[in-house]
Every structure is written in C-alpha cells, then in structure tokens.
Amino acid sequence: MNNHTFKVLEFEKIKESAASYALTKAGREKVLGLIPSTNLKQIESWQEELTEAVEITKKSTSVPVHGLEGMELFLRNLNKGEALRPEQLSKLADFLDCCGKMHRFMKDKEWFAPRVSSYVYSIEQLPDLEREIIRCIRNGGVDDYASKELLKVRKQISIQEDRLKEKVMQMVRSGKYKAYLQEQVVSQRDGRYVIPVKKEYRHKFKGSVLDNSASGSTLFIEPEEIAAYSEQISWLRAEEEAEVDKVLFYLSGLVEEKEREIRLAVETMVHYDVLFAKAKYSRGMDGRKPVLNESHYIHLVEARHPLLGSQAVPLTVELGNPENALVITGPNTGGKTVTLKTVGLLTLMAQAGLHLPVAEGSCVSVFQNILVDIGDGQSITENLSSFSSRIVNIIGILKETNDRSLVLLDELGSGTDPGEGMGLATAILEQLSAKGATLMATTHYSEMKEFAHQHDGFVNGSMEFNLETLRPTYKLIIGKGGESQAFAIALKLGIHPRLIERAHEITYKQAKTYLDEDIDSAAKREREKQIIVNKHQQRAKKPAQPKVKVPVFHQGDNVVLSPGNVFGIVYKGPDEQGNYIVQVKGKKEVYNHKRITLNIAAKELYPDDYDFDIIFESVEKRKNKKLLSRKHVEGIVIDHED
C-alpha cells in the first residue's frame, strides 16, 4: 500500500467519515490512523469483531466510553515526582466509574457478541481506589474529612477567622474611630482585612498601610490589633496546605500503584470507542461483512461507492473465476472510472477491517499491493505532461507488481498518438498479466477488445448505454466488450445514414448498412419526428416547482452534506432561510437544508439524556460551565455562539 493509492481512491475521506462517530479524541485519532492489513487471519478477526459491534449497537447505541476524554493527558502526568491535582483525581474517578458501567453494559451481550464482550475482562475494576478518591476529593478540592489533621487545622482556621471578623467589625462600629473612617465597611487586600481611613488621620491608627484609593484620600490600613490574628491565620493556612499535599501525595501513590491496570483499561476503552465508531459508520452506509479470500477472487454484488451516498448506482462485478484481467470499454461519463475506484476503495476498506456497502454474498480478495493509475497526474513542478507523468507512474507500477497485486489502470495509453498508445497499452497489460497481477483497465481503444478476447486470462467488460435516452446506465456488463456508440448516437441525432456508413467503412475497413433504403415512409416520418424531439427535449419548459418545505433536523443528527458527501453532525437550526449549523471535522459551518441529507437520526445514536456539549464544546468550556453552575468564579467568561 502507498500514499498515492490512498489519495487517488480517497481512502482518507472514508476514515474521516468513520472517525466522526468516535466520542473521544483518542478514538478519532485511532480511526484516522487505520492502515489496511495483508494478513488474512487478522482481517477476518477485525471483520468478525466489527460484525459483533454492529449487533450490539442495534440493541443499544449508548456505549459508556465518555469518561475517556482527558485520560491520555492524565497518564502523561504520572510518575513526574509531583502530586496529582484534585481535578486530575476527579477525572480518574469519573473514568473508573465509566469502566464499571462498561462491565455492566457488556454483561448481557456475551451470548451474541462473545468476542467484543470478552474485551471488558481486561479492564480491572478498582473500587477501593475509586472510593478513596471520592472520599478525599469533593467539589474540585480536598475534602475536610480526607484526614483528621486536615479537619483539625481547618476548624482552627474557621475559629480564628470568626474572631478576626468580629474584632474588625468592633473597630468599625466603635465610636472611637468613627470620625476617622471614610466609611464603615471592611474590605480585604491580599487576603488581609483592612479599614478605610481618611488620609489626614493616618497618625491616629497603629498599623500597616496595605493600599490607598485612586484619589489618595483614603488609606486602607490593617490595624495593629488584628495583625496578630492575620499572622496566626497565615500560619494555619500553611499547615492546611501541607496537610492537603499529604493527602494528594497519598492518593497519587495509590494511583501509581495501579498504573499498569489503568493504562490497560484506557487502551481497552479506546479500542471500544474505535470499534463502535466503525460500527455506527457501517450502519450508516448499510455495510456488511464480505467473504475474504487469498485466491484473487473478487465478487462484489450491488456494491455502492461509499462517498456517493444515495447517488451511487449499484455495481456488480466478478473477477478471478477464472480470468484475472478485466478490460472495460464504454463512453465517457459512463462510469468506468467510478467502477475502478469502487473496486479499489472497497478492497482497501475490507483490508482495514471496515464493512462494505454491498449485498450479501460479496467476496473480496486480500492483496499485498493495490496500485493505481487514475486521473490526469500532470506535474507542473517537474515539467511533465499528462502522458509523461502517467508513464512515470506506470513504470513504478511495473516495478512493484507481483502475483499478490491489484492493479487499476484508467484510460491506459491515452494522451498520445492513438496507434502508439494502443500498442503501448497492450504491451503493458501483457507484462502485468505475466506477473500474475489481478488487473482492471479501462480504454477507448476498440482494438483492446479484440486483444482481451484473444488472450487467456483476460475478459471484456462494458458500461451499458441506453440508445433510447442517449444516457449511460452506469451498469457493468462482463463478458462483452462495449460496442461503438458514436455512430449509433450520431444516427439517432439525425446524421444521414450514408455518412454513418462511410465513416464505418473508413474506421473498420468494411461495409455496413445502417438504414434500409426501402424503409417505408411512415417509419421515416417517425424517425424524423424522434430527431426533432431529441433536438428540443432539453429546451422544453420546466413545470413550476412547488415551494419546498424546510425539513426538520435535530441536534445530534448525523447527516451527509453535498457536494462532496461529507459527514457532519447537526448543531443548531434552521433559521429563516432554512440554514443549519453543522459541525464538520470539529468546525461549525452553515449549510442550507437543500445540501443536507439525514444519515442517522440522533435518537438512534444517543440516549435521551445525552449531553451534546461532549460533541460540540471544548473540554475547557465544559469545565468552566461546570464551575459556574456551582458558584461565581472571577475571571471566567463563557462566550455563547449565535
């Protein structure tokens, strides 16, 4: 496998679509990093576990893996010689709770998904560690009852603070100082209580000036009488901090003792996230597990290109029984290139452990290499023409091809003199066939049909064309080369039969009658009428379109966006113009309802009480919301999107 193949066949887009179903960052990265395997047993194992995962999602789509978010960063902070912070320990407690939920979730799945449900046994539950963290950590900090010493110190702090407040209030209310105060209020500077004293009465107060007003007329003084209280509280605060550190180091030690179990649990939960993301993607495209082999046999039944969505025309193709080389002919825009890409892309997907959008009974062979030459490939930077660039690519294909290669060639030999191009294409196909490659090639050269007909191991194929509608049907017919449609189309559109017969004689060096001279006048009139209809059918007045009703999509709906058939998740909408805000690859963008097609409804993917902030909001923003829901925190601002 090589990056050129992945790029041309758009394998990366497939991985991006599947990754959009993952609930965690680690899961998305794993899906995006999928690489096709060449080991048949490994691929079969991937396919089996994915099939089981699909069955599980049919029973319940709410898989408890949300506690994974942030665990990678947590693991990187272990064994750094520092105590874990309360928020990190709370994160671990949430994850351990999530692991317990996964055990309960898989408990009743063993009978129909034994392989997938067995993975949960590698997640060791740590109830003692979870309980100890919950006992010691509460509301984002170390709880008073985490240790006896901490409880004692905090009670002393509370008593001293009450005494300090009482002493300060006595001074403010005292008639002795009333004339000296700017106002009868108490404030704090750097955590110490101060009294607002008029500047001219500074000498009346014994104490330290900790601040002054902007105008300079007011001094904020900590009286000498209460300084002793403040100092005592400061010492107690230091003791409290030391006790808190003791608790955190104690908990950190417990966590590091279970580091191996925690890391294994994280790996397993990430695997579950990846697996169920692939399962949801499979259900979204109505995917199925193909039958795998290593005998070069390909049989795709009603296969659909996954990036074309509902626009894809089902394709049925069989190769390798016994011929291993297929030469496809047909008109432009007839679907030849899409056929090559579909076969190549579905093979990559199968070898990467993904299900395929095919009917039951489809077979795919495992290949060591998938080599492609599809598209223009013109290189401006290397000063190569389209033909030269493609020949350079063909040279690389000839070097890499072996008897475990799938080679896909589009319009082989095009871009140069037709005679020389046809000869070159024939020689290349012979060489690739001699190397034992499984081969699919498209061509416009009629001589290639004869070549495929006469050589063992080759079979002809053609893309069907409807002469009545003058449109391709995009259906592949194997065993029959495509007939020349140029003359038939020209005749249908009104060129005189005599000209068509002369063109046929020049091209094929033989005579052929295209229209009987004795045809009756009624048939001629019918033909002329059909010619007029064909000429003017595109100009016919289109009926007035009824007003389109804006479809309703709900938050969390998985949708397909055109053009490009990109997958996204509905965030908000619609507005007055029928526009929705859709999250695509982590970014929120506006799309009109005409470009949106429902893939999987949110109610099938998530439980009723699912928190969509997990999908649409950053971790930092969710943390800030959680903090502000409990109390006011200075400096935290949450921006809400319109």
FENTACOR-V484499 format. One line per field, one symbol per residue. phi: phi as a letter, one per 30 degrees, with the letter a starting at -180 (. if undefined). A space follows every 50 residues. Layout:
# FENTACOR-V484499
phi: ???
This chain:
# FENTACOR-V484499
phi: .bdddedddiddddddddddddcbddddddddcebecccedddddedddd dddddddddacccdbdddejdddeddddhcibdddedddddddddddddd ddedddeccddcbdddddddddcddbdddddddddccbhibddecdaddd ddddddddddddddddddddddddddceddddacbcbbbhicdbcdcded ceddcclcdcabdddidbccccdddceddddddddddddddddddddddd dddddddceeddddddedddddddddddddddddchdbdddcacciccbc chdbdddciddddeccbbbjbcdcbbccclddhdjddddddddddddedd dcicdcdbdejdbbcccdbbcbbbjdidcddchcdedddddeddeddddd dbdbccccbchdidjbeedddddddddddddddddiddbbbcacdddddd dddccdicbdbbcdbcddchbdciccccjbddddcddddddddjddeddd dddddddchadaccaddceddddddddddddddddcddcedddddddddd dcccejddbcccdjhddbbdcakdcdcicccbdbhiccbcbdddccbdcb ddddcbddcddddddccddddddddddddcadbdjcbcdcdd
